[in-house]
Amino acid sequence: QQWISSIKKSDGNLDLSYGSITTSVTNELAKVLIGHYRPKILSEMQSGGRLDRKAKQYKGKKGFFGSKKNEEDYFVVLRLVCNYIGANAMASLTTLLTQVVTIEELWLSGNPIGDKGVEHLCFGLEQAGHADTAQPPLISKLHLQSCGITKNGYARMKKFLDSYEHPLVVMMGGNYFSGVPTMLASKGATAFENQICSLGDKKMEDDFRKNCQDVVVKYYDRILKNPKTTKWRKISLDRACRYFSKADMPAGKTWWAENLQANGFGKDPKGKKDDGFFLDVREKCSWEGIIWSNDFVKTMMTDLPQVESEALMFNLFQDLLIRVGTPYTGTIEKEHIFDELKTNMRVRKQLKLNQVDFQKFQERFSSADKVKGGLMKVKAFVEYAAAFKLTLNLFQKIFGKYQDEKGDVEKQSLFKAMQKDPNVRKFFGFKKFHYKQFDDLFKSISFNKQSMNFDNVVDFQVSEQNRRRSSGHQRRKSSIAQELNSKIPPMAEPPRVLVRVQMPDISILTMAAFGDWKVSKLRPKIEEKMENRGTPAPEKYKFKLEDRTIEDEEMNLWTLAFTHLQTMPKILTLKVSVAEFRAGMYELLLRSNMREAVSVSSAKIVTVEKNDLVQITKIEVDEESQAIRGMVEPYVDIKVGERVLYTVEDQKRMLSACILAAEDSKYKIKIVTSRSVPEEYRGKEIELGDLSQISRPSGWISLKSTSGQVCVRPKA
C-alpha cells in the first residue's frame, strides 16, 4: 500500500533508489504492482481504448505549454538505482514491464544484473513486442549503467534492438566493454530519438559533445518558452554553431542540421545562405520531439554523469558491503571503508586517489555532516565518493591553470577567470557575471576568505547536489492543504457509525457505535464478540486504521476519523494488528550488526553471522520506517550456534566467534573469517576447557528491514 501511495503522490513515479532492495523484495514488488495496475489496464483495453505514451509537456513556468498534473492512476517511472537486485529478479521485472504496460522508464543503474539479466529483458520484450500483441509495452527508456554487463550482454541487447519495432532507448555506460556507443536506439525509434543518441557515441570528443548539448538546450528552451515567436523558430547553422572550434565546425553544422530535420524543421525557403532552417507551426507539426530532445539532453548533462558515477562507486564497494556491512539497513563502518581504500588498488584507481589525495579525502570525508559516530549511510558515502571523483576531474580541467604553487586559487585570479572564462561561470552556476554574486559565493566556499582549494570545492559541490535534490524531490513538511485537513470540526451531536473490524484470519466483526466512543471502550466489546464466536483474543494486539497504528486509544472515533481520513464515514474499518515477532530464540538469515544502543553512534558493535542463534527478549517497531528491531540477551546455558567474543591475550583484543560444540564443560569455537581479524586467527577452530576467555554480548539487531526483508526466523 505504501508503494502505491508513493506512486499516486509523485504523479506516476516510484523512486526506491538506495532502498536496500534485494531480489526477493523485487519479486514481491512486481507482484504488488501487477495486482494493482493490471486490472485497470485490462479494463481500459476492453472498453476499446489503446494506451499511448504519456504526452510530453514543457515543464517551464512560462510559455505555451501547460503543466497540468496527470490525474489518471497510471504508473510511468520506476527507479531502482543502487540496490542489490540480481539477475534472478529480472524475470519478475520483465513481467512487470509486459503486464503494467504504462511504464515508460526503468532505472536499474548500479544493480548486478549482468548478461543473464539482459537476456531476461530482451527475451521478455521480444515476446511482448510482436505486431499481433494487443498492447505492446510502452517502455521507452532503459537505464543499465554500471550493471556488470560484458560485451556478450551488449551484443545481445544490440541484436534485440535491431529488430524491435517500438521506440526504445537504452543507456549502458560504465559496464565491462569499451569502444562502442553506450546509447542504443531500437529499430522502431523515432527520428529524433535515433539522432539524439549519436551524442552518446564514445568516439565523439567531449568538447564536441558538450557544444552539441549546449546548442540543443539553448535553442529548444527558447522555442518552447516562445512558441509563437518566429524569431526563435528560424535558425541559422552559422550562428548556432559559432562556438564550435574551426576543426569541429563542419561536423557541428551537419549534426545540428540532422537534428533540426528530425524534429520537424525544414529548409528556410527565404534563406539566402542555404543554411537556415524554419519550424512552421501552421503545418500541424508535433512538439513532442523538441520537448523529448531538450529533456533528454538536460538529463545527459546533469543526471546521467552523476548516476553513472554513483552506480560505479556502489558496484566497487558492493562486495565490501555484503562482506562486512549491513546491506538491508544500508549502513557500513567508516573503518571498513578506509581499510578498503588503502588495500584495494582497483577502487583507488577508479577514484583516482594517490596517497596524498587519499589523506585529503579521508580528512574531509571524516568531517562530513552526514557521518555520525562509527556508522554511516552507504548512500551518503557513495554520493560523496562520486562527487569527489567528478569534482576532481572538473577542478583539474577548469582550475588547473589558475592554481598557485600551493594548489590554491587566489580570489583575484578567480575573479578574472569568472569574467573571461565561461567554463568557470558554468561550474558555479552563473549565466552572467555579477561581482556581488561572485563575492557571496566565494565567501560561502572559501574558509580563509582569500583563496579556495580543492577541499573547499568538493564540499561546495556535495552541498549543491544535496540542495538541488532536496528542492526537486522532497515535499513540503506542512502545506496549507495539510494544515486545513488537520483541523477537526466540532461534533454537534455524536453520529452513529458502523465499525467493521478485520481479524488476523481475514474474518470480519461488525458492531454499532457512536462518534464519541473511545477506542478503549470498543476493545472489550470486540473481545466479547470474539469469545462468542469461539475465537480467543490475541495476547497482544493493536488496532490500525488506513495502515496506521492507533497509539492513543483514549481518542474518540470522531477525532480518529478526521485525523486519519479527513472525514467521518458511515462505516469505519479497523484492523487487528498482531505483532510479527515474539520473545524467543531466532536464527539469523543474513549477516547483521549487534549494537549496544539503538543510536547509530553506538560505540559497541558486534557482527553476527548468518545461521547464528540469538535470544530476543524485547521487540520495538519504528512507526516511521516500519523497521522492527529486537534486544539480544544471552541464554541461561551456552547453546551451539551462539555468537560470543573470544579474548586473545597476546593481542589484547576480542574476536567474534561461534560456538560449535558445548558438552561436559568442554567447548569448541570457530573464529569469524573477516578481514579485520588477524590472518593467523581467521576461521580457526579452538577447543576450550572453561569460559574464562569467553564473553557473551548483548544488544539490538534488526528483525525486519525498512524495505520489508525479514532478517531472522524462529528456532524451536
N, C-alpha and C positions, 0 to 999 in steps of 0.2 A: 504494500500500500504506500509506503514511503517513496519508493521509486516512481510509482505512477503519479503521486502528488508533485514530485520534483519536476516531472516532465510537463505537467499542466502549468506550473508556476513559471517555467522557463520557456514557454512558447514552443514546446516540442523538442527541447534539448535535455539530454541526461548526461551529466558530467560526473564520472566516477574515477577520474584520474587520481593516482596515488591513493587509491582506496584499499590497498592490500587485497585486491580481488584475486582469488585463486580459480583454478579450473572448475572445482565443484560449485563455487559460488556463481561462476559464469553460467554453468548449466542451469542452475536454479533461476538465475536472472532471465535467461532466454525463455524458460517455461512460463514465468510470470507475465512477461511482456506479450508473448504469443497468446496466452489465455485472455489477456485484457483487450488487445487490439485486433486480433484476428476476426472475432465475430463482427465487429463494426465494419471491417473491410469487406467481409463477405456480404454483409447486408447492403453496403453501398454498391457492390458489383451486381448483386441480384436485382437491385432496383433499376438496372440499366445504365448506371454511371460507370465511367472509366477514370481511374485515378491518374493524375499527371503530377509532374514535379512542381513543387511549391513555387509560385510566381516570385521572381526576383524583384525586390523593391529597393529603391535607393534609401539609405539609412540616414542621410543628412537631415538637418533640422529645416533647411530651406529647400525650395525647388519644386519641381513639377510633380514629383512622386510623393504619395502619402506614406505614412508609417503605421497603418492600422495593424493591430495585433491579430494574429490568426486565431479566431475563436474556436475553430474546429479542433476536436480532441485527436490530433494526429501526432505521431512520433516521427521526428525528422532527423535528429542528430544524436549519435551515441559516441561518447568519448570515454575510452578505457586506457588512456595513456599511462605508461609506467606502472604496470601491475604484474602479477605472477601468472598470467594466462598462457598456458602451453598449447601445443598442437592438438591435444585431446579435446580442448574446448572449442576448436574451430568448427566441428560438425554442428554443434548447438548454435553457434553464431551464424553459420551459413543458413541453417534452417530458419533462424530469426529473420535474416535478410529476405529470404524467399517467401516467408509467411506474412511478416509485417512489411509489406512491400512499400510503405510510405517512407521508410528510412532512406535518406539521401547521402548521409556522410557517416563513415565508420572510422574512428581513430583508434588504431592498435599500436601506435609507436611505443617502443620500449618493452614489448612483450615477446618472450622467446618462442614464437610460433614456428620458426624455421621453415624449411622446404615442405615439410609434411602439412603444416598449416596452410601454406599457399595452395597445395594440391586440393585440400578440402574446399577452400574458397572457389577455386577455378571450376572444380567438378560440379559443385552445387549451383553456381551461377550459370554454368553451361546448360544444365538440365532445366533451370527455371527460365532461361532466356530464349528458348525456342520460339519460332514465329507462331506456333499454334497455341502458345500459352495464353490463357485468358487475361492475365495481368502480370507482365514481367516486373521484376524488381525495379524500383526507381533509384537504386544506389548509383550515385554519380561521382563520388569521391571516396577513395580508399587510402588511408594513411598507414603505410607499413614501414616507416623509418626505423632503423636500428632494431630489427626483429630477428636477427640471426639468420638471414636468408642468404644462401650462396648463389653462385652462378646458375646452378641447376634450377633453383626456385625462380630465379629471374627469367630463365628461358621458358619455364612452364607458364609463367604469367604473361610473357610476351606472345607466346603461341595462342593462349586463350584470348587475349585482347585482339589479336589479328583477325579473329573470326566472330567476335562478339558484336551483335548487331545493334546494341543500345549504347547511349552515351555513358562513358565511364573513364575517369582519370585516376591513375594510381601513382602515389608518391613512394619511392623506395630508396631514398638516400640513407647513408650511414650503415649499409649492410656489407656483407663479405664479398663484394665484387667491385670492379672498377673498369674505367674505360668505356662505359656505355651510358646512355641517358638514364637519369634517375627518375624521370617523369614520363609515364607512358599513357597514351590515349587509345581508346578502343576503335575498332573499325567503324562503329556507329556513332562516334563522337562528332559533334558539330564542328563547323569550320573554325569558329573562334576558339574552341577547346583544343583542337589539333594544333592551331597556330601558336597559341599561348604556351603550350607545353614545350615548344622549342627553347624557351628560356631555361628549362631545366637540363639542357644538354651540357654535360661536363666539358665538352670540347670548347664551349663558348667561354671567352675570357671574362673574368669577374667584372672588370670595369665596363666592358661592353654590355654585359647582362644588367648591370646596375643602371646604365644610361637608358636601356630599353624600358626597364621598370619605371624609371622616373618619368619618361615620356608618356607612358600609359596613364599613370596616376594624374599627371598634370593636366592632360587634355580631357580625359574621360571625366574627371572630377568637375571640371568647368562645364562640360557639356551637360552633365546630369543636374548641376545646380542652375544652369541657364538653358534649358532645352529649347526655348523659343527664340533664343538669340542667334541669328545667323552667323555672327562674328566667331562664335566658338565651334560652329559646325563646318566651317571652312578651314582646312588645314593645309599648310604648305610644308612639304617634306624638308625643304632647306631650313625653314625656321624651327620646325620640330626637332631636327637632328643637329642643331647648330652647336650643341655642347659635346658632340662626339669628336674624337680625335680625327685627324686627317686620314689616318690609316683605316679607321673604323667607319668613316662617313658613308662609303658605298654600301657596306653591309647593313648599316643602320637604316639608311633610306629604304633599302629593299625589304628589310624586316618590317618596318613601320607601314610601308605600302601594303604588304600582305595582311597585316593586322587590320588595317582600315577596311580593306576589301572583305575580310572575313566577318567584320562587324557591320556590314551594310553600307559602307561608304562607296561612292563611285567617283570616277574622274570628274573634276570640275569642268563643265563644258566651256566656261568663260575664262578659264585659266590660260595665261599666256606662256608660262614656262613649262607647261605639261607636267608639273609636279604637284598640282593641287588636287585635294580630294574633298568631297562635299557630301553631307548627310541630309537628304531631303525628307523631312518628316511628313510631307504630304503623301509620300509613296507608301504609307502604312507600314513603315519599317518597324522591326521589333527592337525594343531597348534591352532585351534580355542579355544579348551578347556583350554590350558595353558594360552593363552592371556586373555580369559574371566576370569579365576580364579584369575590371577595376578591382573587384573584391579579391579575386584570385591573386593578382599581383601584390596587393597590400598584404595578403596572407603570406606570400612568399618572402616579402621584405621584412615582416615583423614576427609572425608566429612560427613559421616553419624553421628558421635557423635556431630559435630558442628551443622549440620542441625536439628537433633532431639532436641538438647538443645535450639536452636533459635526458633524452632516451638513451644516448650513448653513455652518459655518466651512470645512469641507472643500470644499464647492462654490465658496465665494468665492475660495479660493486654488488651485482646481484648474487654472485657466488658467495661473497663475504656476508651479505645479509642473511642468506639461508644458512650459512655455516655458524655464525656467531650472533646474528641479530634476532629480532623477533618480528618476522615478516607480517604476521597478522595484525600487529599493532602499529607497524610502520616506524619502529624505533631502532636505534643502534647506539652502541657506546662509542664515544669520541676516541678512546684509546685504540679501539679496533680499527677505526678509520685511519688514524695516523700510522699505525703499525703497517697497514696495507699499503699506504703511500710510500713508506720507507722501503718496503721489501718487494713490492710488485712493480717491475720495470715497465710492464705493458700499460699499467694505469698511469704511471708517471709520464710515459711517452705521450699518451693521449691528452693528458693535462698540460703537457709541455712544461714540466717542472724540473729545473735543475736544483741543486742543493740550496742555493741562496733563495730562489723563488719559493721552495718548499717551506723554508723557515718563515718567510714573509706570510705565506698562505696560512701556515699553522697559527701564527700570531694573530692575524686578522680574523681567521676563522674561529679561534677560541673565544674571541671577544664579541662575536656576532650576537645580535639581540635575540635571535631565535634559539640559541643554545642555552640550556638550563641544566646545571649540575653535570653529571657524567653521561646523561642520556639526552639524545636529541632526535628530532623527527627526520626520517630519511628524506622526505620531500624538501625540508629546509636545506639539507646538505647537498642534494642533487641540484637544486636551484642555484645555490651559492657556487658550487663547483662549475656548473655550466656558465654562469655569469662571469666567473673568474677567467675561464678559458676564452670566452668571446671577447671580454674586455681586454685581456692580454693581447690578443691579435689586433683588435682595433687600436689600442693605445700605441703599440709599436708602429703600426702602419700610419696613424694620423699624427701622433705627437712626437714620434722619434726624432724628427728634425728640429723640434723646438726644445728638446731636453738639454740641460746643462751637464757638467761633468758628474754631478751627484745623481743624475737621473730625474731631477725635478724640473717642472716647468714654471718659470717665473711669471708673475701676474702680468708684467709689462709685455712679455713675449706672447702670452696667451691673448692679451688684449689686441695686439697687432694681427695675430693669426685669426682671431674671431672676425676682424674687419675684412681680411683678404681671402681667407680660405673657407669656401662653402662646406667642405667636409667637417671642419671643426664646428661650424654652426649647426650642422645637421646632427653631429654627435650629441650635442647638448640640447637639441630640440628647438633651435632658433631658426625661424624662417627669414627674419631680418635682424640686423644688429642694432641693439639699443644698449647704451652703456649702463643704465640703471639696472636692466635685467641681468647684464653680464656681471655687474658688481654684486648684486644679491646672490646670483648663482655661485660665484667664486667664494663668497663668504660661507655659503652653505656647504661647499665641498672641502675647502682648504682648512686644515687645522691651525696653521700659523698665520693665516690671512695674507701671506706674502707669496707663497708658492704652493703648488699642488704636486703630489706624486702618485704613483700607480695605486697605492693602497687607498688613497682618497677617492680615486675614480672608481675602483671596484665597489666600495661602499655606496657611492652615488648611484651606480648602475643597478645594484641589487635593490636599493630602496625605491628607485624609479620603477623597476619592474613590478615590485610588490604593490606600489601605489596604483599603477595602471591596472593591474589585475583586480585589486580590491574595488576600484571605482567602476570597472567594467562588468564584474560578475556578482558582487555582493549586493544584497538587497538592504535597504534602509532598515535599521533596527526597529523603528516605530514610525510608521507612516500615519498620515492624517486619517486614512480609512481604518487602519487598525485601532487607532485611539477611539474613533467613533464606535467601532464594533465592540470594543472592550467595555463600553458603558452599559450597565444593566438597568433597564427601565424599572420603575416601581411596580409592585404587584398589588393591584387594587383589590382583587378577590382571588384566592387560591384556585387556579384552574384544575380541572380534572384531567388526569393523564393516565394512559395505559403503559405500564412498564413491562417490557419484554426482556427476559434475562436468558442469555445464551450460555449454556453449561459447557464444561470441558468436553463432554461427549457429543456436542453439537445439538443436543435436545434443547427445547425452549420452554421456559416457565413464563406465565403471564399473570399479572395482578393489577388491580386498580389502585391508584394513589392520587395524592393532591400535590400541587406545586410547592406547598410549604413543608412537606415532609422532608426530613433529613435522611441522608443515605444510611446513617447508623440506625434509623428507625426501620428502614427496609430490610436490613441484614437479618434480624431474627425471623421476620415474616418469610423471607426467601428460604431460610434454613428449615423452617417448619414445613414449607411446601416440598422441599427435598425429601424430608423424612416421610411425609405422606406418600410420596412416590416410591419409597423404598430405596432411595439413593442417599448414602451418607454424605454429609457435607465435608469438603476437603479440610485438612487440618489448618492450613494457612492459605488464604487466598485474598485477592483484592478485586475491585471492580474496575473495568475500563469503559470509557466512552470515546468513540472515534479513535481507538487505539492509543488513547492517553490514559494513564493510570490516575484514578481518583485518590489523591493523597489525603485530602481533608474530608472525612466522612460526616463532619458536622455541617457541611454545606447543604442547603436545601435544593430540591430538584429544579426550581425556577432559576436560581443563581447558576447551578451546574449547567443547565441547558444554554443559557446566554453566554456563559464563559467558553463553552466548547463548540456550540453550534450557532451562536448569534441569533437564535430564535427559540421559541417554545413550541415544540411539535406536539401533536396529539398522541403520538406513540414514541416513547423513549426507550432505546435499545441499549442495555448494559451487557457487558461480557464478563464472565467469571474468569479471572486470570490466576492460574496456579503456578507456583514457582517451578522453573525448569530443572533446577538443581536443589538437592538437599544435602545436609551434612552427611559425610560418609567417606568411603575410600574410592579414589578415582585413579585411572591410568591415563597418562599423558598421550595425546595423539600426535603431538609435534613438540619441537624444542620451544622452551619458554624461559623467561627470566622471573625469578622469585625476588620480590622486593620487600625490604623490611617495612617500608611505609608506602602508602598509595601514591604519594607525590613522586614525580619523575626525578626530583633531586635527591631521592633516597640514596644514602651512601653505601648501604649494604645490599649487594646484588649477587644472587647465586643462580647459575644457569642449570635448569633441569632439562633432562633429555627426553626424547620420545620413548614411551613404554615405561617411564619411571612411575612409581607408586606413591601417591600422596594422600594424606588425610585432610579433608576440608571440614572445618569446624564452624565457619561463618561465611555468609554469602551476601554480597552487595550488588545492586543494579544501578548503573549510571543512567538516569532517566533521559538525559540529553542525547547520548550516543547509543543507548540500549546495550552497552557492553556489560558483561557480568564478570565479576571477579570473586575469588574465594581466598580465605585465610587458611594457609597450610600450617599445621602444628604436628609435631612428632607423635606417633602412635605409642601406646604403652610399651609394647615389645618391638624389638628390631624386626623388620619384615624384609624379605627378599624383594629387590626392585626399588628399595627406598634410596633416596639421594642423601648422601652425607658429605661432610667435609673432613678430609684426612690431613692431619698436621705433619709436615715434613720438617723434622727437627733441624737437619743440617742447612736447610734453605730458609727456615723461619717463615714459612708461608703455608697456607691451607689450599689443598687441591680438591676439586669436585670429584666425587667417586660414587659408584653404585654398589649396593650390597648384592653379591652373587650367591652367598650361602651363609646361613646362620644356624648352627647346630652345636649343642653341648658346649656353649660358651666359646666356640671357635667360629671365626668369621672370615669370610673371603670377600675382598672388594676389588673393583676394577676402576682405575683412574680414567677420566674422560680423555678423549683424543682431540684436544683442542690445541690450536697453535700457541695459545697463551701459556700452556703447560710446558715445562722443560722437556726436552726431547727424550731424556732417559726415563721419564715417568709416563709418557703418553701411552695410553692403552695398557698399562702394566697391571697385572693381577698380583695382589698382595694378600697373604694369609696373616691374620692377627689372632692373638690369644686373649685379648681383652679389648675394651672400648676406650682405653685411656687416650689414644690418638685420634679418636672419632668424636666429632660434634654433629649434632642434628639441627639443621637450620629451620627456621620458620619465616613466613612472610606471605605476601599477596601474589597470586598468579591469575592469569586471565583464563576464565572458563568458557567465555564466548566473546568473540571479537566484535568490533563495531560493524564489520561487513556481514556478520551473521554466521561466521565459521565457528563450529564447536571445537574446543581445544582438548577436552577430556571426555572419558566415558566411564560409567560406573564400574566398579570392580567388586565382585561378590566377596 
